């Protein structure tokens, strides 16, 4: 045998032996050595292995090979956070791929969000959910059918009860949306035209959602003392849950304004009595002392909003209504704590309080408010809650983390990170374990998001890895769009969306249609 042939055969043998002996790659991704909060049981130092879009193993010192290993030593490893109350529908359906990534959420470890809250969105839930197939998104999302969208389509903006035919039409829209994958019915009973609906109307529509296995979610009729009062609004939720036989969720639970601050213990007692009586009632909360809404919603009496913006502007010019209108605005301004408690966050008067605008214009705050609204209805940040109420609600095991993400407020960019930094790490209001489970596990379980909210074999690989020393909100009321710090890795459906603290640009999110109750849809 010639020397070259001998060398060739020996080389072939070596190559063959190497291929046969090469260790088999068992997983695509291994997150190694972090403190794992799985959503079940106590935390431990260990590993999470991912293949495809699923978690395949979770445990201590896994002996497993992976195409890529991420060193998570010193980090917290948790299920991707789930935000049950957002207003991110427009961004998720945007033509701009960068917006559809939802970077403000990914950089906090939020991998799933709900839309259509406060009665908003569209009755055409199917189209909304199908959008992700042609417009890839960075996070998972589920959608409600919104009462406001339904009522506006059938009745318009008028303050009146529906006719029988209109009630039938609204029932049909809700039922159709549920069959298209809606989570349930959401309401914003504080906002016109939903505020014009009586409880009985809401109960009837909630029964339709319940028949399809859905839930009821509500921005309650009054978080303050505008109409029925905070206590009365909570009692209405309890009534709807009982009469419609539906699980009920209170959106962004709070005691808003000077008249109701300090009422958290009474509200908690009412909810827990209802839960003890067998009703399935929960809530979510954002960790900020300021709420976010519009100047009209903050200050205009409901009667002045009958018929929508065109009718409101006409009333501004009706001398016979001037005294009544001013009295209503003055009273609502008092409830909000005064003109210096309302920070305008968009439009001509960006980042100025209503008090600043009034001084600049040489007018009283009521006249200034009317002048601003004539131009547009800008978003405002309203400083109206007490820390005692915030922490009282936060400690309850049935209160989830949420953001109520809407423009001009730092809660889009910082709610989950702020809750950890302020209320877990600094003030020790709740434990890290409670924070994680109420930011992921409780939400997934209560809303029936199968395969999410826990780090366990078989579940979808939605994972956040964050630094317990630096995870914090950087957004402020003056600079609300600053990204949070401290998140090292985010995995969405097995795809790395944040890598070493930076967005990868990969859009691996999915629409999450709710499965209607078997036999409830045609």
C-alpha positions in Angstrom: 0.0 0.0 0.0 1.5 3.3 -1.0 2.2 5.9 1.7 -0.4 8.4 0.5 -3.1 5.7 0.4 -2.2 4.5 3.9 -2.4 8.1 5.1 -5.7 8.6 3.4 -7.3 5.5 4.9 -6.0 6.4 8.3 -7.4 9.9 8.0 -10.8 8.5 6.9 -10.7 6.2 9.9 -10.0 9.1 12.2 -12.8 11.2 10.7 -15.3 8.3 10.9 -14.4 7.7 14.5 -14.7 11.4 15.4 -18.2 11.6 13.8 -19.4 8.5 15.6 -18.0 9.6 19.0 -19.2 13.2 18.8 -21.6 14.0 21.6 -25.2 14.3 20.5 -26.6 17.9 20.8 -29.7 17.4 22.9 -31.0 21.0 23.1 -30.9 24.3 21.3 -30.4 26.5 24.4 -29.2 25.9 27.9 -29.5 28.7 30.5 -27.0 27.6 33.1 -26.4 28.4 36.8 -29.1 31.1 37.5 -31.4 31.2 40.5 -34.5 29.7 39.0 -38.0 30.8 40.1 -40.1 28.3 38.2 -43.5 29.4 39.3 -43.8 26.2 41.3 -42.1 25.6 44.6 -39.0 27.3 46.0 -36.2 28.8 44.0 -33.0 26.9 43.3 -29.7 27.4 41.5 -30.0 25.4 38.3 -30.6 25.2 34.6 -33.3 25.5 32.0 -33.0 23.6 28.7 -34.9 24.5 25.6 -35.5 22.7 22.3 -37.5 24.4 19.6 -40.2 26.4 21.2 -40.5 24.3 24.4 -38.7 23.9 27.7 -37.5 20.3 27.8 -35.9 20.1 31.2 -35.5 22.2 34.4 -33.2 21.2 37.2 -30.0 21.4 39.2 -26.7 21.0 37.3 -28.3 19.3 34.2 -26.0 17.0 32.3 -27.1 18.0 28.9 -25.5 19.4 25.8 -26.8 22.4 23.9 -26.0 24.3 20.7 -25.7 27.4 22.9 -25.2 27.9 26.6 -26.0 31.1 28.4 -24.2 31.7 31.7 -26.8 33.0 34.1 -24.7 32.8 37.3 -25.8 35.6 39.7 -29.0 36.2 37.6 -32.6 35.5 38.3 -34.3 33.1 35.8 -38.1 33.3 35.6 -41.1 32.7 33.4 -41.6 35.5 30.9 -43.9 38.1 32.5 -47.5 38.4 31.4 -49.2 41.8 31.3 -53.0 41.5 31.6 -53.9 45.1 30.9 -52.3 47.1 28.0 -53.2 49.4 25.2 -50.6 48.1 22.8 -53.0 47.0 20.0 -51.9 49.7 17.6 -48.2 48.9 18.0 -48.8 45.2 17.6 -50.7 45.8 14.3 -48.3 48.6 13.1 -46.7 48.6 9.7 -43.4 49.4 11.4 -41.6 46.1 12.4 -39.7 47.9 15.1 -42.9 49.0 16.8 -44.3 45.4 16.6 -41.3 44.1 18.6 -42.7 46.0 21.6 -39.2 46.8 22.9 -40.5 48.5 26.0 -42.0 45.2 27.1 -39.1 42.9 26.0 -36.6 45.0 27.9 -38.6 44.3 31.1 -39.0 40.6 30.4 -42.7 40.9 29.4 -43.3 38.2 26.8 -47.2 38.2 26.7 -49.7 41.0 26.8 -53.5 41.4 26.6 -55.2 44.0 24.4 -58.7 45.3 23.9 -58.9 46.4 27.6 -61.1 49.1 29.0 -63.8 48.2 26.4 -61.5 49.2 23.5 -60.3 47.4 20.5 -62.6 46.0 17.8 -65.3 43.4 17.7 -63.4 41.8 14.8 -61.1 39.8 17.1 -60.4 37.2 14.5 -58.7 39.7 12.2 -56.8 41.1 15.2 -55.4 37.7 16.1 -54.6 36.7 12.5 -52.5 39.9 12.0 -49.4 38.2 13.6 -49.3 35.7 10.7 -48.5 38.5 8.2 -47.0 41.1 10.6 -44.6 39.3 13.0 -44.6 40.5 16.6 -42.1 40.5 19.3 -44.4 39.3 22.1 -47.4 37.0 22.5 -50.8 38.6 22.8 -54.4 37.8 23.6 -57.4 40.0 23.0 -60.7 40.9 24.6 -63.9 42.0 22.8 -64.5 45.5 24.1 -67.9 46.7 25.3 -67.1 50.2 24.1 -66.3 49.0 20.6 -69.5 46.9 20.6 -71.8 49.6 21.9 -70.4 52.3 19.7 -70.9 50.1 16.6 -74.5 49.4 17.5 -75.8 52.5 19.4 -73.2 55.2 18.8 -72.2 57.7 21.5 -75.6 58.5 22.9 -76.7 58.3 26.5 -79.6 55.9 26.2 -80.6 52.3 26.8 -80.5 49.8 23.9 -83.6 48.7 22.1 -84.3 44.9 22.1 -83.0 44.7 18.6 -79.8 46.6 19.6 -79.3 44.3 22.6 -79.6 41.3 20.3 -77.1 42.8 17.9 -74.6 43.5 20.7 -75.1 39.9 22.0 -74.3 38.7 18.5 -71.1 40.7 18.3 -69.9 39.5 21.6 -70.7 35.9 20.8 -69.0 36.1 17.4 -65.9 37.6 19.0 -65.8 34.8 21.5 -65.9 32.2 18.8 -63.0 34.1 17.0 -60.8 33.7 20.1 -61.6 36.5 22.5 -60.5 36.1 26.1 -63.8 37.5 27.3 -65.6 40.8 27.6 -63.8 43.9 28.7 -65.5 47.1 29.8 -64.5 50.7 30.6 -67.6 51.8 32.5 -66.0 55.0 33.6 -65.7 56.2 29.9 -68.5 57.5 27.7 -70.4 55.9 26.0 -69.9 52.8 28.2 -70.8 54.8 31.2 -74.3 55.3 29.8 -75.0 51.6 30.2 -76.8 50.2 33.2 -75.6 47.2 35.1 -78.3 45.0 33.6 -77.0 45.6 30.1 -73.4 44.6 31.1 -74.7 41.5 32.9 -76.5 40.3 29.7 -73.4 40.7 27.6 -71.3 39.0 30.3 -73.6 36.0 30.2 -72.7 35.6 26.5 -69.0 35.7 27.3 -69.5 33.2 30.1 -71.4 30.8 27.9 -68.3 30.6 25.7 -66.0 30.1 28.7 -64.8 33.7 28.8 -64.0 36.1 31.6 -65.2 39.6 32.5 -62.5 42.4 32.8 -63.5 45.9 33.9 -62.1 49.4 34.3 -64.8 49.9 36.9 -67.5 52.5 36.8 -65.9 54.7 39.4 -62.4 54.5 41.0 -63.1 57.7 42.9 -66.3 59.6 43.7 -67.5 60.7 40.3 -70.7 58.7 40.2 -71.4 55.6 42.3 -68.2 55.9 44.2 -65.4 53.3 44.5 -67.3 51.1 46.9 -70.3 51.1 44.6 -68.3 50.3 41.6 -66.6 47.3 43.3 -70.1 46.1 44.4 -71.2 46.3 40.7 -68.3 44.0 39.7 -69.4 41.6 42.3 -73.0 41.7 41.1 -71.9 41.1 37.5 -69.8 38.2 38.5 -72.6 36.6 40.5 -75.5 37.3 38.1 -73.6 36.4 34.9 -71.8 33.4 36.6 -68.5 34.6 35.2 -65.0 35.0 36.6 -64.4 38.8 37.0 -61.2 40.8 36.9 -60.8 44.3 38.2 -58.5 46.4 36.0 -55.7 48.5 37.6 -57.3 48.4 41.1 -56.8 51.7 43.0 -58.3 54.4 45.2 -58.2 57.5 43.0 -58.5 61.0 44.3 -58.8 62.8 47.6 -62.3 61.6 48.4 -61.4 57.9 48.5 -57.8 57.7 49.5 -57.5 55.3 52.4 -60.4 53.1 51.2 -58.2 50.2 50.1 -58.9 48.1 53.3 -62.6 48.3 52.7 -62.3 47.4 49.1 -60.0 44.4 49.9 -62.5 43.2 52.5 -65.4 43.3 50.0 -63.4 41.4 47.3 -62.2 38.8 49.8 -65.8 38.3 51.2 -67.0 37.7 47.6 -64.1 35.3 47.0 -64.9 33.5 50.2 -68.5 33.2 49.0 -67.4 31.4 45.9 -67.0 34.2 43.3 -63.8 34.1 41.2 -62.6 37.7 41.4 -59.1 39.0 40.8 -57.4 42.3 40.0 -54.3 43.8 38.4 -52.3 46.8 39.5 -49.6 49.1 38.2 -47.0 50.3 40.7 -47.3 54.1 40.2 -49.0 56.8 42.3 -50.2 58.6 39.1 -52.8 57.3 36.7 -53.0 58.0 33.0 -56.1 59.1 31.1 -57.3 62.1 29.0 -58.1 65.6 30.1 -61.8 65.1 29.1 -62.1 61.9 31.1 -60.5 63.6 34.1 -62.5 66.7 34.2 -65.6 66.7 32.0 -68.9 65.7 33.7 -70.5 62.7 32.0 -73.6 64.6 30.9 -71.4 66.9 28.9 -69.9 63.9 27.0 -73.3 62.7 25.7 -73.0 62.6 21.9 -69.2 62.6 21.8 -66.7 65.3 21.1 -68.8 67.4 18.6 -71.6 67.7 21.2 -69.1 68.6 23.9 -67.6 71.4 21.9 -71.1 72.8 21.2 -71.8 72.8 24.9 -68.7 74.9 25.5 -70.4 77.6 23.4 -73.8 77.3 25.1 -74.1 80.2 27.5 -77.0 78.6 29.3 -74.8 75.6 30.3 -71.7 77.6 31.2 -72.4 77.8 35.0 -73.3 74.1 35.2 -70.3 73.1 33.1 -67.9 75.1 35.2 -69.3 73.7 38.4 -68.8 70.2 37.2 -65.3 70.7 36.0 -64.4 72.5 39.3 -65.7 69.6 41.3 -63.8 67.0 39.2 -60.6 69.1 39.5 -61.0 69.0 43.3 -61.4 65.3 43.2 -58.2 65.0 41.2 -56.3 67.1 43.8 -56.1 70.3 41.9 -54.6 71.7 38.7 -51.0 71.1 39.8 -51.8 67.3 39.9 -52.6 67.0 36.2 -49.5 66.8 34.0 -50.3 67.1 30.2 -48.2 64.5 28.3 -49.0 65.3 24.7 -49.8 68.1 22.3 -49.1 71.8 22.5 -48.7 71.8 26.3 -46.5 68.7 26.6 -45.0 68.2 30.1 -46.8 71.2 31.7 -49.3 70.9 34.5 -52.8 72.4 34.0 -51.7 74.9 36.7 -48.8 75.9 34.5 -51.0 76.3 31.5 -53.5 78.4 33.4 -50.7 80.7 34.6 -49.2 81.0 31.2 -52.6 81.9 29.7 -53.5 84.2 32.5 -56.7 82.2 33.1 -58.2 80.1 35.9 -57.7 76.4 35.6 -61.2 75.7 34.4 -61.1 78.2 31.6 -57.6 76.9 30.7 -58.9 73.3 30.6 -61.7 74.2 28.2 -59.2 76.0 26.0 -56.9 73.1 25.8 -59.7 70.6 25.1 -60.9 72.9 22.2 -57.6 72.1 20.5 -57.6 68.4 21.3 -58.1 65.9 24.2 -54.6 65.4 25.4 -53.4 62.6 27.6 -52.7 63.5 31.2 -50.8 61.9 34.1 -52.9 62.4 37.2 -51.2 62.2 40.6 -54.0 60.9 42.7 -53.1 57.8 44.8 -51.6 57.2 48.2 -48.7 54.8 48.9 -50.6 53.2 51.7 -53.4 52.1 49.3 -50.9 51.0 46.6 -49.1 48.7 49.0 -52.3 47.4 50.6 -53.5 46.2 47.3 -50.1 44.9 46.2 -49.9 42.5 49.2 -53.0 40.6 48.3 -52.4 37.2 46.6 -55.1 37.8 44.0 -53.6 41.0 42.6 -51.5 40.6 39.5 -48.9 42.9 38.0 -50.0 45.0 35.1 -49.0 48.2 33.3 -52.2 49.7 31.8 -49.6 50.7 29.1 -50.7 53.9 27.4 -48.9 56.8 25.8 -47.2 59.5 27.8 -46.9 57.5 31.0 -43.7 55.7 32.2 -45.8 52.6 33.0 -45.3 51.4 29.4 -41.5 51.3 29.8 -41.2 50.5 33.5 -44.0 48.9 35.4 -42.6 45.5 36.0 -39.1 46.7 36.5 -40.3 49.5 39.0 -42.4 47.0 41.0 -39.3 44.9 41.5 -36.9 47.7 42.2 -39.2 49.8 44.5 -41.5 47.3 46.2 -39.4 44.1 46.3 -35.7 45.1 46.4 -35.9 48.5 48.2 -39.1 48.6 50.3 -39.6 44.8 50.8 -43.4 45.1 50.4 -43.6 41.7 48.7 -41.1 39.0 48.2 -39.2 38.2 44.9 -41.1 34.9 44.7 -44.5 36.7 45.0 -43.5 39.3 42.5 -42.6 36.7 39.9 -45.6 34.5 40.5 -48.0 37.4 40.4 -46.3 38.7 37.3 -46.5 35.4 35.4 -47.9 32.3 37.1 -51.1 33.7 38.6 -51.9 35.5 35.4 -51.4 32.5 33.2 -53.3 30.2 35.5 -56.3 32.5 36.0 -56.7 33.4 32.3 -56.1 29.9 31.1 -52.9 30.5 29.1 -52.0 26.9 28.6 -48.3 26.1 28.7 -47.2 29.5 29.9 -46.4 31.2 33.2 -44.1 28.4 34.6 -40.7 27.0 33.8 -41.3 23.3 33.5 -40.8 20.6 30.9 -43.4 20.8 28.1 -44.2 24.5 28.5 -43.5 27.1 25.9 -40.0 28.6 26.4 -41.0 32.2 27.4 -38.1 33.1 29.8 -36.6 36.2 31.3 -33.1 36.4 32.9 -32.4 39.6 34.9 -29.8 41.0 37.2 -31.2 41.4 40.7 -28.8 44.2 41.3 -29.7 46.4 38.3 -33.2 45.5 37.2 -35.1 48.8 37.5 -37.2 51.3 35.6 -35.4 54.2 34.0 -38.6 55.8 32.8 -39.8 58.9 34.6 -42.9 61.1 34.3 -40.8 63.7 32.4 -39.0 61.1 30.3 -41.5 58.2 30.0 -39.8 56.4 27.1 -36.5 55.3 28.6 -36.0 51.6 28.5 -35.6 49.6 31.7 -32.2 48.3 32.8 -31.1 44.9 34.1 -32.6 42.4 31.7 -29.9 40.2 30.3 -31.8 37.6 28.2 -35.4 37.2 27.1 -36.6 34.1 25.2 -40.0 34.1 23.4 -41.2 30.8 22.2 -37.7 29.4 22.2 -36.2 32.4 20.3 -33.7 34.7 21.9 -35.3 38.2 21.7 -33.0 40.0 24.1 -29.3 38.9 24.2 -26.8 40.2 26.6 -29.0 43.2 27.3 -29.8 44.1 23.7 -32.7 43.5 21.4 -31.9 40.9 18.7 -34.7 42.1 16.4 -36.2 38.7 16.2 -40.0 38.7 16.3 -41.1 35.3 17.7 -44.3 36.3 19.4 -47.7 34.7 18.6 -51.4 35.4 18.8 -53.0 33.4 21.6 -56.7 32.8 20.8 -58.8 31.7 23.6 -60.5 28.3 23.1 -64.3 28.7 23.4 -66.2 26.2 25.6 -66.8 23.1 23.6 -70.1 23.2 21.8 -70.6 26.9 22.4 -69.8 28.0 18.8 -71.3 26.9 15.5 
